[in-house]
Amino acid sequence: IRVFKNENILEVWLKNNAVFQLFKSYEICYYSGDLGPKLQQGDSQVPEGFYYVPPINLNPVSQFHLSFNIGYPNKYDRHHNRTGSAIMVHGDCVSIGCVAMTDPIIEEIYTLVDAALGNGQAFFRIHIFPFRMTQENMDQFADPKWNNFWNNLKEGYDLFEENHIPPNVELSASGHYTFEP
């Protein structure tokens, strides 16, 4: 799954042979906050970064119809002392830091991720970006506060764009995302 905050788009990609193909793009009903990562509990910001969702993070009895926890904070977030929890993709079209979808859309997405995990997939990835990380957008949305972080996100974005295989994402000793194709 890839999320683009500025464009209000959530994409679902499915593996076909060795590469992933775009299955469908969904309009995000609502997300809170601005461009830039979540920094602390209560800032109502949607995180940006690379996350993993194992089966235990699915919640079929969510108070927001259906939901799955994206796994925030990840290693990167914890390294940078970012706080918060229970950041979800869910239904009900309300958000205080989550990606909210309409109920029919979350039903479709949830069915897909539940089937993948139920058929032996150990986790699925969710990559959350402020915008499509094209050079044009990097220039348009340049922000001295976030440029280094966004350039790091762009490395992973570009690897996926090149070969449609999600990169393996790790954290370097210096606190940056590292990527292996």
Backbone as CSV, one residue per row, in Angstrom:
resi,resn,N_x,N_y,N_z,CA_x,CA_y,CA_z,C_x,C_y,C_z
1,ILE,0.863,-1.181,0.000,0.000,0.000,0.000,0.896,1.227,0.000
2,ARG,0.518,2.197,-0.819,1.199,3.496,-0.807,0.154,4.582,-0.588
3,VAL,0.502,5.555,0.270,-0.374,6.680,0.567,0.345,7.954,0.151
4,PHE,-0.396,8.825,-0.521,0.105,10.134,-0.918,-0.814,11.175,-0.305
5,LYS,-0.311,11.839,0.749,-1.148,12.749,1.521,-1.656,13.915,0.671
6,ASN,-0.778,14.603,-0.037,-1.194,15.785,-0.789,-2.240,15.465,-1.849
7,GLU,-2.111,14.301,-2.460,-3.030,13.905,-3.522,-4.289,13.215,-2.988
8,ASN,-4.343,12.927,-1.674,-5.467,12.202,-1.061,-5.699,10.850,-1.733
9,ILE,-4.619,10.122,-1.971,-4.701,8.841,-2.683,-4.064,7.735,-1.852
10,LEU,-4.738,6.597,-1.794,-4.190,5.364,-1.249,-4.176,4.363,-2.389
11,GLU,-3.010,3.798,-2.677,-2.873,2.802,-3.738,-2.681,1.417,-3.151
12,VAL,-3.315,0.439,-3.763,-3.083,-0.963,-3.421,-2.379,-1.607,-4.601
13,TRP,-1.245,-2.228,-4.312,-0.450,-2.928,-5.317,-0.474,-4.412,-4.993
14,LEU,-0.610,-5.246,-6.017,-0.619,-6.699,-5.836,0.536,-7.318,-6.613
15,LYS,1.134,-8.336,-6.030,2.255,-9.008,-6.687,1.737,-9.886,-7.806
16,ASN,2.349,-9.739,-8.968,2.036,-10.541,-10.143,3.369,-11.059,-10.672
17,ASN,3.625,-12.339,-10.467,4.934,-12.930,-10.748,5.961,-12.256,-9.844
18,ALA,6.990,-11.649,-10.394,8.067,-11.102,-9.571,7.875,-9.634,-9.205
19,VAL,6.945,-8.946,-9.848,6.784,-7.514,-9.611,5.372,-7.198,-9.129
20,PHE,5.213,-5.998,-8.619,3.905,-5.536,-8.163,3.268,-4.670,-9.236
21,GLN,1.957,-4.814,-9.361,1.184,-4.004,-10.294,0.111,-3.260,-9.517
22,LEU,-0.170,-2.053,-9.969,-1.203,-1.265,-9.318,-2.546,-1.956,-9.504
23,PHE,-3.169,-2.312,-8.399,-4.499,-2.916,-8.439,-5.554,-1.826,-8.532
24,LYS,-5.452,-0.839,-7.631,-6.477,0.200,-7.614,-5.994,1.378,-6.775
25,SER,-6.436,2.566,-7.173,-6.216,3.786,-6.391,-7.537,4.200,-5.772
26,TYR,-7.476,4.573,-4.502,-8.677,4.973,-3.765,-8.507,6.403,-3.269
27,GLU,-9.578,7.153,-3.307,-9.546,8.489,-2.729,-9.634,8.361,-1.209
28,ILE,-8.742,9.042,-0.528,-8.789,9.093,0.936,-9.930,10.014,1.319
29,CYS,-10.781,9.559,2.205,-11.921,10.355,2.639,-11.453,11.541,3.484
30,TYR,-10.512,11.278,4.409,-10.019,12.351,5.272,-8.722,11.928,5.936
31,TYR,-7.812,12.865,6.052,-6.644,12.691,6.915,-6.379,14.024,7.579
32,SER,-5.822,13.991,8.752,-5.572,15.228,9.484,-4.112,15.616,9.377
33,GLY,-3.834,16.862,9.670,-2.471,17.359,9.680,-2.061,17.973,8.358
34,ASP,-0.780,18.226,8.266,-0.181,18.881,7.104,0.874,17.976,6.495
35,LEU,1.546,18.464,5.459,2.685,17.738,4.916,3.791,17.769,5.955
36,GLY,4.462,16.646,6.098,5.492,16.493,7.117,5.121,15.337,8.025
37,PRO,6.109,14.764,8.706,5.875,13.560,9.503,5.175,13.842,10.828
38,LYS,4.658,12.798,11.425,4.142,12.853,12.791,5.342,12.949,13.718
39,LEU,5.273,13.865,14.686,6.384,14.063,15.604,6.078,13.638,17.031
40,GLN,4.818,13.832,17.459,4.502,13.533,18.853,3.040,13.177,19.038
41,GLN,2.811,12.448,20.105,1.452,12.090,20.494,0.594,13.352,20.542
42,GLY,-0.585,13.290,19.922,-1.531,14.388,20.000,-1.366,15.470,18.958
43,ASP,-0.403,15.329,18.033,-0.237,16.388,17.032,-1.188,16.243,15.842
44,SER,-2.018,15.198,15.850,-3.020,14.934,14.799,-2.406,14.824,13.410
45,GLN,-1.145,14.482,13.346,-0.413,14.389,12.088,-0.393,12.941,11.611
46,VAL,-0.586,12.727,10.313,-0.399,11.407,9.710,1.103,11.214,9.499
47,PRO,1.655,10.085,9.930,3.095,9.853,9.748,3.479,9.787,8.271
48,GLU,4.761,9.874,8.033,5.341,9.622,6.718,6.497,8.660,6.932
49,GLY,6.622,7.674,6.064,7.705,6.714,6.199,7.300,5.347,5.711
50,PHE,8.052,4.350,6.154,7.919,2.977,5.684,7.521,2.090,6.858
51,TYR,6.380,1.442,6.731,5.796,0.687,7.836,5.439,-0.731,7.377
52,TYR,5.285,-1.632,8.371,4.941,-3.029,8.130,3.707,-3.370,8.947
53,VAL,2.789,-4.106,8.338,1.553,-4.488,9.021,1.465,-6.012,9.066
54,PRO,1.690,-6.616,10.246,1.508,-8.063,10.406,0.043,-8.372,10.720
55,PRO,-0.358,-9.627,10.688,-1.762,-9.988,10.937,-2.324,-9.456,12.252
56,ILE,-1.512,-9.405,13.286,-2.005,-8.963,14.595,-2.488,-7.508,14.564
57,ASN,-2.066,-6.733,13.565,-2.450,-5.318,13.480,-3.802,-5.095,12.810
58,LEU,-4.448,-6.155,12.338,-5.781,-6.014,11.751,-6.834,-6.000,12.849
59,ASN,-7.820,-5.129,12.707,-8.871,-5.019,13.713,-10.245,-5.065,13.039
60,PRO,-10.853,-6.246,12.972,-12.155,-6.366,12.328,-13.305,-5.818,13.171
61,VAL,-13.055,-5.509,14.446,-14.117,-4.975,15.305,-13.797,-3.543,15.742
62,SER,-13.175,-2.796,14.885,-12.789,-1.422,15.163,-14.001,-0.532,15.398
63,GLN,-13.857,0.456,16.249,-14.931,1.438,16.425,-15.072,2.314,15.184
64,PHE,-14.110,2.221,14.260,-14.160,2.961,13.003,-14.429,2.009,11.837
65,HIS,-15.344,1.090,12.035,-15.817,0.101,11.066,-14.821,-1.049,10.930
66,LEU,-13.742,-0.861,10.205,-12.644,-1.821,10.084,-11.362,-1.010,10.141
67,SER,-10.280,-1.623,10.621,-9.033,-0.860,10.659,-7.832,-1.789,10.682
68,PHE,-6.687,-1.200,10.354,-5.407,-1.854,10.617,-4.408,-0.797,11.059
69,ASN,-3.620,-1.190,12.065,-2.601,-0.329,12.638,-1.378,-0.370,11.728
70,ILE,-0.867,0.794,11.340,0.264,0.829,10.400,1.595,0.468,11.048
71,GLY,1.655,0.460,12.377,2.906,0.120,13.047,3.736,1.332,13.443
72,TYR,3.095,2.476,13.568,3.786,3.680,14.052,3.841,3.645,15.573
73,PRO,4.968,3.965,16.170,6.230,4.389,15.569,7.086,3.190,15.143
74,ASN,7.768,3.335,14.012,8.689,2.297,13.563,10.084,2.587,14.137
75,LYS,11.094,1.843,13.724,12.454,2.040,14.247,12.955,3.458,13.977
76,TYR,12.667,3.956,12.771,13.090,5.321,12.416,12.449,6.335,13.366
77,ASP,11.148,6.217,13.543,10.434,7.161,14.405,10.966,7.107,15.836
78,ARG,11.175,5.905,16.357,11.677,5.771,17.725,13.084,6.358,17.853
79,HIS,13.929,6.133,16.832,15.283,6.691,16.839,15.246,8.216,16.941
80,HIS,14.255,8.818,16.313,14.119,10.281,16.290,13.168,10.793,17.381
81,ASN,12.892,9.930,18.363,12.065,10.297,19.526,10.670,10.801,19.146
82,ARG,10.116,10.228,18.104,8.741,10.553,17.712,7.794,9.667,18.505
83,THR,6.754,10.267,19.016,5.841,9.538,19.891,4.447,9.480,19.293
84,GLY,3.661,8.570,19.806,2.290,8.369,19.362,2.027,6.886,19.210
85,SER,0.770,6.556,18.966,0.408,5.149,18.809,-0.962,5.077,18.149
86,ALA,-1.351,3.874,17.812,-2.684,3.591,17.258,-2.986,4.420,16.017
87,ILE,-2.000,4.515,15.121,-2.220,5.191,13.846,-2.744,4.137,12.874
88,MET,-3.922,4.368,12.371,-4.646,3.366,11.593,-4.995,3.846,10.191
89,VAL,-5.291,2.878,9.349,-6.107,3.097,8.153,-7.440,2.491,8.528
90,HIS,-8.510,3.271,8.428,-9.805,2.789,8.902,-10.951,3.440,8.137
91,GLY,-12.159,2.995,8.439,-13.364,3.566,7.851,-13.877,4.725,8.682
92,ASP,-15.100,5.102,8.445,-15.831,6.101,9.223,-15.483,7.543,8.875
93,CYS,-14.513,7.777,7.999,-14.220,9.095,7.442,-13.935,10.171,8.494
94,VAL,-13.269,9.816,9.605,-12.828,10.793,10.603,-11.368,10.486,10.937
95,SER,-10.602,11.523,11.330,-9.192,11.291,11.593,-8.635,12.285,12.597
96,ILE,-7.802,11.779,13.490,-6.950,12.621,14.329,-5.525,12.069,14.246
97,GLY,-5.088,11.797,13.034,-3.760,11.248,12.796,-3.783,9.983,11.967
98,CYS,-4.970,9.536,11.597,-5.125,8.313,10.816,-5.474,8.647,9.366
99,VAL,-5.449,7.606,8.532,-5.906,7.715,7.148,-7.309,7.121,7.126
100,ALA,-8.299,7.971,6.934,-9.694,7.537,7.003,-10.277,7.366,5.602
101,MET,-10.939,6.248,5.423,-11.578,5.909,4.161,-13.089,5.833,4.392
102,THR,-13.849,5.795,3.314,-15.278,5.511,3.477,-15.421,4.042,3.861
103,ASP,-16.535,3.685,4.445,-16.737,2.297,4.860,-16.673,1.312,3.698
104,PRO,-17.330,1.581,2.552,-17.214,0.617,1.443,-15.777,0.448,0.944
105,ILE,-15.002,1.522,0.949,-13.619,1.414,0.480,-12.770,0.635,1.475
106,ILE,-12.903,0.903,2.776,-12.101,0.148,3.742,-12.500,-1.330,3.719
107,GLU,-13.760,-1.633,3.437,-14.165,-3.034,3.314,-13.402,-3.724,2.193
108,GLU,-13.249,-3.046,1.065,-12.517,-3.635,-0.066,-11.032,-3.787,0.271
109,ILE,-10.435,-2.751,0.817,-9.016,-2.799,1.167,-8.772,-3.860,2.242
110,TYR,-9.606,-3.866,3.261,-9.452,-4.816,4.361,-9.574,-6.252,3.843
111,THR,-10.506,-6.487,2.956,-10.664,-7.835,2.378,-9.390,-8.270,1.674
112,LEU,-8.765,-7.361,0.942,-7.528,-7.685,0.221,-6.375,-7.988,1.176
113,VAL,-6.173,-7.119,2.170,-5.035,-7.338,3.076,-5.270,-8.550,3.965
114,ASP,-6.510,-8.771,4.384,-6.834,-9.942,5.190,-6.585,-11.227,4.398
115,ALA,-6.948,-11.221,3.121,-6.718,-12.402,2.279,-5.224,-12.655,2.109
116,ALA,-4.441,-11.601,1.885,-3.000,-11.769,1.717,-2.379,-12.356,2.986
117,LEU,-2.737,-11.786,4.124,-2.174,-12.270,5.388,-2.702,-13.654,5.740
118,GLY,-3.961,-13.924,5.406,-4.561,-15.227,5.681,-4.005,-16.340,4.823
119,ASN,-3.370,-15.968,3.708,-2.781,-16.962,2.816,-1.274,-17.090,3.004
120,GLY,-0.792,-16.688,4.168,0.599,-16.953,4.504,1.552,-15.786,4.367
121,GLN,1.110,-14.663,3.849,1.997,-13.508,3.770,2.244,-13.028,5.202
122,ALA,3.486,-12.839,5.587,3.836,-12.508,6.972,3.450,-11.078,7.354
123,PHE,3.435,-10.188,6.396,3.111,-8.779,6.626,2.856,-8.137,5.269
124,PHE,2.311,-6.944,5.269,2.307,-6.129,4.062,2.900,-4.781,4.412
125,ARG,3.426,-4.146,3.400,4.080,-2.855,3.585,3.082,-1.726,3.343
126,ILE,3.267,-0.637,4.085,2.539,0.593,3.793,3.566,1.723,3.796
127,HIS,3.689,2.367,2.644,4.611,3.480,2.464,3.774,4.750,2.425
128,ILE,4.084,5.686,3.305,3.305,6.920,3.382,4.215,8.089,3.015
129,PHE,3.802,8.813,1.987,4.581,9.925,1.451,3.785,11.224,1.562
130,PRO,4.479,12.358,1.652,3.757,13.624,1.671,3.080,13.907,0.331
131,PHE,3.688,13.426,-0.747,3.232,13.656,-2.114,3.981,12.666,-3.001
132,ARG,3.608,12.579,-4.258,4.390,11.757,-5.188,5.771,12.388,-5.267
133,MET,6.794,11.599,-5.042,8.146,12.119,-4.847,8.876,12.377,-6.168
134,THR,8.202,13.008,-7.110,8.837,13.412,-8.358,9.731,14.614,-8.083
135,GLN,10.688,14.864,-8.964,11.558,16.032,-8.768,10.745,17.317,-8.823
136,GLU,9.746,17.354,-9.682,8.883,18.540,-9.771,8.198,18.808,-8.427
137,ASN,7.648,17.775,-7.809,7.009,17.950,-6.504,8.020,18.262,-5.408
138,MET,9.198,17.654,-5.472,10.233,17.956,-4.486,10.586,19.441,-4.534
139,ASP,10.650,19.986,-5.746,10.939,21.412,-5.900,9.753,22.260,-5.443
140,GLN,8.551,21.865,-5.836,7.350,22.640,-5.506,7.111,22.708,-4.001
141,PHE,7.295,21.598,-3.302,6.979,21.529,-1.879,8.219,21.653,-0.989
142,ALA,9.331,22.084,-1.563,10.575,22.187,-0.795,10.336,22.929,0.523
143,ASP,10.849,22.346,1.583,10.686,22.912,2.918,11.975,22.612,3.683
144,PRO,12.738,23.629,4.037,14.019,23.373,4.715,13.893,22.467,5.942
145,LYS,12.746,22.510,6.587,12.539,21.680,7.771,12.505,20.192,7.419
146,TRP,11.973,19.851,6.226,11.749,18.444,5.880,12.561,17.961,4.689
147,ASN,13.318,18.814,4.002,13.999,18.402,2.769,14.890,17.174,2.954
148,ASN,15.699,17.133,4.004,16.576,15.963,4.201,15.763,14.696,4.412
149,PHE,14.725,14.782,5.232,13.852,13.635,5.476,13.182,13.205,4.174
150,TRP,12.624,14.156,3.445,11.934,13.821,2.198,12.885,13.258,1.152
151,ASN,14.114,13.758,1.090,15.082,13.180,0.154,15.369,11.730,0.517
152,ASN,15.394,11.407,1.815,15.589,10.034,2.248,14.395,9.171,1.841
153,LEU,13.160,9.684,2.031,11.970,8.953,1.575,12.014,8.723,0.071
154,LYS,12.481,9.726,-0.665,12.520,9.647,-2.132,13.398,8.491,-2.609
155,GLU,14.454,8.168,-1.857,15.306,7.037,-2.234,14.484,5.751,-2.321
156,GLY,13.674,5.485,-1.310,12.827,4.295,-1.327,11.739,4.383,-2.375
157,TYR,11.154,5.566,-2.523,10.131,5.802,-3.550,10.703,5.492,-4.937
158,ASP,11.894,6.034,-5.223,12.509,5.850,-6.541,12.826,4.384,-6.822
159,LEU,13.289,3.647,-5.815,13.575,2.224,-6.026,12.316,1.477,-6.442
160,PHE,11.200,1.766,-5.779,9.955,1.098,-6.149,9.506,1.532,-7.542
161,GLU,9.629,2.806,-7.848,9.225,3.298,-9.168,10.037,2.647,-10.284
162,GLU,11.317,2.376,-10.025,12.199,1.793,-11.040,11.829,0.362,-11.389
163,ASN,11.499,-0.453,-10.360,11.329,-1.882,-10.657,10.042,-2.499,-10.118
164,HIS,9.208,-1.709,-9.453,7.932,-2.176,-8.889,8.088,-3.360,-7.935
165,ILE,9.202,-3.342,-7.220,9.440,-4.293,-6.139,9.722,-3.456,-4.893
166,PRO,8.944,-3.638,-3.823,9.202,-2.836,-2.618,10.591,-3.127,-2.072
167,PRO,11.353,-2.078,-1.770,12.685,-2.311,-1.213,12.590,-2.788,0.236
168,ASN,13.605,-3.520,0.652,13.743,-3.833,2.072,14.246,-2.572,2.754
169,VAL,13.579,-2.178,3.814,13.877,-0.913,4.486,14.452,-1.210,5.864
170,GLU,15.571,-0.587,6.162,16.236,-0.716,7.462,16.585,0.669,7.972
171,LEU,17.135,0.722,9.158,17.579,1.963,9.766,19.091,1.924,9.909
172,SER,19.767,2.961,9.410,21.222,3.037,9.547,21.584,3.469,10.956
173,ALA,22.839,3.289,11.324,23.318,3.710,12.640,23.164,5.217,12.820
174,SER,23.203,5.957,11.705,23.069,7.420,11.785,21.611,7.879,11.800
175,GLY,20.660,6.914,11.735,19.260,7.272,11.843,18.561,7.607,10.548
176,HIS,19.063,7.084,9.439,18.406,7.277,8.139,17.861,5.943,7.645
177,TYR,16.824,6.035,6.810,16.360,4.827,6.142,17.431,4.374,5.157
178,THR,17.631,3.066,5.093,18.472,2.473,4.060,17.599,1.481,3.292
179,PHE,17.956,1.260,2.034,17.112,0.466,1.144,17.947,-0.550,0.382
180,GLU,17.401,-1.751,0.289,17.983,-2.787,-0.554,16.906,-3.240,-1.518
181,PRO,17.237,-3.247,-2.797,16.224,-3.683,-3.787,15.800,-5.115,-3.585
